[in-house]
Structures are given as structure tokens and as C-alpha cells.
Amino acid sequence: MATGGDGEDGDSQLSVTATRHPYWHNFVAGNVGGILGLSVAYPFDTVKVRLQTKPVYTGMSNCFVRMVREEGVRSLYRGLASPVFGYGLINAVVFGTYGSTCTAIRDYHHSQDEQRKHAQHQTTTTTTNNNTPHTTPPTPQQQRNIATAAGLGYHELAFAGGVGGFAQSFVRAPVERIKTVMQTTKNPDGSCFYRSSISCIRTLVRTEGISGGLFRGLPATIYREVPSYAMYYPTYEICKKLLTPEGSESPGPMRMALAGGFAGTLNWLPPIYCIDVIKSRMQAAGPGVYASMWDCAKKSYAESGMYVFFKGLTPALARAAPLHSFIFVGYELTGKF
């Protein structure tokens, strides 16, 4: 992705993630990337959520071994139906919104640039006393418009990412609420408490309503997703640009995977991860346990100390690299068609 000062040469560095595609194109590409990423990382997500919400495990390996021994291998995939149908949509919404926002910003800069050119044509050429033409230099704002005409600055990519993160939060919150409940509830014999994700949805809506049943943890989801995606896309574009061979317009799939894996891993580091812990604990808890994010944070700290906000970080990071590598490779390659 070209930065604000890259000039015309930066145009060739614009990636599929911010090039001018219709919303449906970004939507489909994001869907493909999301499903590919999910297919390789779900067991790590289950272990992450268990560690975040259950104080009975000593670490990632202990959680893996105990779940397989006590509940069977299938326990690692509980609740998979919800993200299978939901994560593709989540990534489709965030990539689609991100791409559309980037297009809107570029269109705005283009219109400003056209106005500047028109104004210069009308007013910047004046005649001095000796009839020598004199051209008024462009203002700092005009210089900025010239610089961004070929691409977007990283601060603008961050803004577009934040908008995408906010938009997809309203899809992600109910998907992850269902997934978390499925991952953390079980019968005394270790079997799954709910017959299916549909059964879980029906029970939650019947007992807690739509707001409490499906959208619990929405504020925490928004607080996590907006800064997360504001950092996610610029990081990917920086890494991708550094990994692009000289003379090439974009890196190959392996280098895209490295860029996506790094961006995704950085995206899960604290303090963003600490918000994810609060979200998971709120979504796994019964009605009335936590009144708000702050209430959840205070009670969690009182129960387990500061360490509680870092539980599950190891599987989260182990999951992040393959997940986001597949997401971006799937998205970029699909976007080329």
C-alpha cells in the first residue's frame, strides 16, 4: 500500500485489500479468507476460551490433554458451526467495509485534487509589473492532497480498519456468544450440554431474550475490534511492502502469509488481548453475573489477580499466525479473480 508520500510510484504498491473493488467482491473474498483461516485454528480457539473462563487448567498443554481425555477429541470442535457460518460473514463485512472506506477516502482526495487544479487554473497565475507570469505555490493542504492522490497514508488505513472493525462487531458478537457458550458448557459426563448450535440459540433466546442471549458482550467486542483492526491493516500493508521483491507489484502467497501471520499475531498482544478475556468471561457467564465490562474486570481481578487478563494468551498467539496467514492469502488470491 502506498503511503501518503510515495507519489506516483506508490500506486503500483496498492494491494487488493485497498484497491477499488465493488463491495460484493470484497465481501466474497473476505468470506473465502475467513473460512480458510478458521479451518486450521479452531482447536486453539477452544483452548483459549477454556483457559480464559475456567480456573481448572494449568496451561495450554494441560487443557488440551484434559479435554481430549475427559471429553474426547470432538470437544475441541464444539460450537464450530457458529463460526463456520459466521466467521466468513464477519471477514466479509470487515474486508468489504474496509475496502469501501478506502475507496471513499480516495474519492474524496480525488475530488479535492480536482478542485485544487481548477482553483489553480483560475487563480494561481498572476501577472507581475513586468508581465512575468508568477505561479502561487500550493498550500500545505494542497500538498497533502497531491501526496495522497496516488494512495492512502497509514493513518487513513487505520481509520478505514477501525470503521470495518466497528461494523463487523454487530455480526461477531452473537457469533462469538454462541461459540463461547458451546465451548464452555458441558454435562457432568463431559458431553456437550447442547445438541447443536441451533439448540443453543433457541435456549439462549428463550431464557434471556435476543439482547442478553445473543448480544451479551457487544460493548467489549466493539472496544476490542475497533483498535484491533485499526492496527491490523496498516501492519499488514507495511509488512507486505517490506516483503515485496524489487520490481514486483506484490509478494507471492508465502510472503503474503508471513505478512498476514505477523499482523495477526501483533493484533492479539495485550492490551487488546486483555479486553478479549473480559469479553469471553462476560459471554460465558450466566445472567446477572457481570453488570458491565468494568464490573467483570473488577470481579475477575479480585478472584485471580492480574494474571487473569493474560490467561489463554499462548494458544491465542499460536492460533493467530496460521489463522491470519490463511485469511489474507485467501482474500488476496480470491480478490485477483
N, C-alpha and C positions, 0 to 999 in steps of 0.2 A: 504494500500500500504506500502510495506516495505521501510524504509529509507535506506540511504547509510550504516548505521552502525548496521542494525538489524541482520545481519548474516543469518544462515540457517533458524532460526525460523521465520524470516520475510517473507519467501517465502509463507507461508500459509496465509499471510495477503494481498497478491496481489489480487486486485479486478478485476471485469470484465472490468472496464474502462481501465485497462492497461495490462490485460493478453493477451496471444498470441492467437489471433483470426485472420482469414483472413479478408481482408478489407471489403468484401461484408457482413460479419457477423456483424462487427461494423456499417456498413452502414445501414443495415436493423434495427438493434437495436436502433440506433440513430434516425431513421425515426419514429419508433413507439413512442419513448420517446418524440420527438418534437411535434408530433400531439396530444398526450395526454396532454402535458403541455399547448399547445395553446388552447385546448378546454375549459379550465377553466379560462383563464386570459385575453381574448381579449378585453372585455369592458374596463378594466383598462388601457390597452394599448391605446385605442382610446381616453380616457380622458387625459392620459399623453400627447399624441401628441397635442391635442387641447390646453392644458394649456401651452405647450412649444411654440406654434406657434401663438396663438390668445390671445390678451390682454384684452378680453372682459369678462373673467371669474374671479371670486374672489377666487376660490379654488376648490378642488375636488368635494365636495358635490354640490356646485353651478353649476359646469359644468355638472355633472350627471343629476341634476334636469332640467336644462335648455335644455339640448339635448333631454331628453325624452319628455318634454312638448312642445318644439318648432319643433322638427324633428321626434319624435317618437322613440320607443324602438329600431327599426331596425337601427337607426343612430349609435348606439353603436357598430354595427357589420359591418359597411361599410368597404369595402376593405378586408373582411375576406377571400375571395377566393385566393388572392395573398399569404398570409402566409399559408393557408391550403395546397396549393400545393408547397409552397416554404420553410416553416419552417421545415418540415420533411426532405427535402433535405439539408437544412442548417445544421441541427443537425447531419444528416447522414454524411455529409462531415467533420464536425469538429470532431465528435467522431471517424470516420474512420481514418482521418489523424492523430489524437492524438494517437490512438491505434497503427497505423503503425509506427509512430515516436518512441513510447516507445519500440516497438519490435526491430526497427533498433538500438536504443541505447543499448538495452540488448544484441543484437547480436554482437555489437562492443565490449562491455565489455567481452563477452564470448570469442571472438577471441583473445582479448588482454590477457585474463587469460590463454588460451591455449598456447599462445606464451611464457608467463611468465613461465608456468610449463615446457615447452620444454627447455627454456633457463636455468632454474634452474637445470634441469636434466643433462644438458651438462656442466654447469659452476659453480654451487654453491657448489659442493662438492670438496673440495681440500684436499690434504694430508699435514699435518704439518711435522716437522722434526722427531717427534716421531711416525709418521704414524697414528696419531689420526685424524679421519675424522673431518672436520670443515665445517659447513654449513654457507654460507654468508646470513645474514639477508635480507629480502626483502626491496627494496627501498620504499620511501613514495608512489610513483606512483603504485608500485606493491601492496602495502597495500590497496590503494584506489580501485584497480581492484578487490582484494579479497572481500572488503566490499560491492561493488556494484554488485557482481556476483549473489546474491540472489534476488535483486530488484533494484529499482531506488531511487536516492535521490530526495528530493522535488524540488531542483533546476533543476533537469532533467525533472521532471513532468512539471515544469513551462515552460521550453523550449519547450517541446512537445505541451503543451497547446497553447503557442504563435504561433507555426507553424500551428496548427489547426485553430486558430483564423484568421491568415493571409489567409489561403486557403479558408475558408468559406466566407470571406469578399466579394469575387467576385460573390458569389451567393446571399449573404444577401443584398448588396447594391441595385440591381434592385428590389428585392422583397420588401424591405422597402421603396424604392422610390414610387412604385405603391401604396402600402398600405398607405403611408403618404398623397399622393395626394388625394386618395379616402376618407380618414378620414377628410381632412381639406377643401375640396371644396364642395360647395352646391349652389343650386339655391336660389333666393330670398324667395321662399316659404318654404325653409328648406329641400326640396327634394334633392336627390343625383344628382350631376351635370352629372356624367357619368352613363350610363345604366348598365355597368358591368366593371370588371377589364380588360377584353379583350378590351372593348371600350376605356378605359383609356390608355392602352398600345398603341393601334393604334394611338390615338390622340397625345400622347407624342412623339412617334417615327416620326410621320408625321410632327409635328411642330418644334421639337427640335433635331431630329436625335437620333441615338442609344446612343451616348456618353452623350449628355446633357439630353435626355429624360429619359433614364433608369439608367444611372450610375452617375448621379449627387449625390454628397455626398460620393463617393467612398473613397477619402483620409481620410475623417472624420471617415468613417466606419472602415478603417484599423487602424487608431490611437486609436479608441475605442476598437476594438476587440482583438488586439494583447496583450495589458497589461491585458485586462479583462479576457481572457482565460488563460493567464499565471498565474493568481491568482486563477482562478475558480477551476481547477482540484486539485492543491495541497490542497486548503482549504477543498474541499470535502473529499479528502483522509484522511486528518488529523481528520476531524470530524467523518468520518466513522470508523476510527481506534479507536478513543476515545469511540465511542458508541457500539463497538463490544464486546459482553459479553465474559468473560474469558472462554477459551476452545472452542470458536466458530471461524469458519473461516471468517464469515461475519455477519453483523447485519440483523435483519428482515426488511421487507418492511417499517414499520413505522419508524424505526431508519434510514433507508436509506433516507426516505422522510425528516426527520429532518436535516440530513446532507446536502442533496441537497438544502433544503429551506434556510439553513444558508449560504451556499456557494453562492447561487443565490442572496440573499439579500445583502451580503457583496459586491458582484460584481457590484451592482448598486449604491453604495455610491459615493459621489464626491471624487476625481476629475473626475473619469470616467464618472459619470453622466453628468457633465458639457460638456464633448465632445459630448454626446448624444444629448444635447439640440442644440448645433451648427449643428450637422448632421440633426436633424429634421427640423430646420429652413431653412437650405440650400435646403433640399429636398422638402419642402413645397412652397418655393419661386418661382416666375416666372423667366424667362430667364434674365440674366444680373443684378439681384438684388445684388448678392454677387459674388465677383471675386474669393474669396478663403476662407478658414477657418478663417484666421486672419481677413479678411475684415468682415466676418459675426460676429465674436466675437466683433470687434470694434463697428460696427453699432448697434448690439444688446445692448451692454453696454451703448452706447450713448442714445439709446431710453428708456431703462428701468432700467439702473443701474446694480449693481452686482446681484441683486435678480433674474434677467432674467435667469441666469445659474442654478438656483435651482427650476424653475417653473416645476411643474409636478412631483416633487420628491416623494410626498406622494403616489399617485397612482402607481408610478413605484415600490416603495418598497412593497406596498400592493399586487401588481401583482407578484413580484419576488418569494415570498415564495411558493405559490401553483404551479406556473409555473415550477420552477426548482425542486420541490419535485416530480412532475409527470414525468419530463424529466428523472431524474436519476432512479427513481423506474421503469419506463417503459424500460429504457435502460438496467439496471442491470438484471431485470427479463427476458427480451427477450434474453439477452446475455447468459443466462443459458441453453437455448434450443439448 
